């Protein structure tokens, strides 16, 4: 096992981490209107955690 993560790999992992976050809260009224209450996680395309769904990094 490596002692440290190479900088390029760390950048790729950071990008994958940013992609899996919830969408911003203001996307909900923009898409559905002000009356609808929907979780912003529904607008996130990539749904991944460290337990399920590994990345090929």
VENPE-V813969 format. One line per field, one symbol per residue. psi: psi as a letter, one per 40 degrees, with the letter a starting at -180 (. if undefined). A space follows every 10 residues. Layout:
# VENPE-V813969
psi: ???
This chain:
# VENPE-V813969
psi: hidihidddd ddddddddde iiiidedddd deieehhihe edehdhhiie digiif.
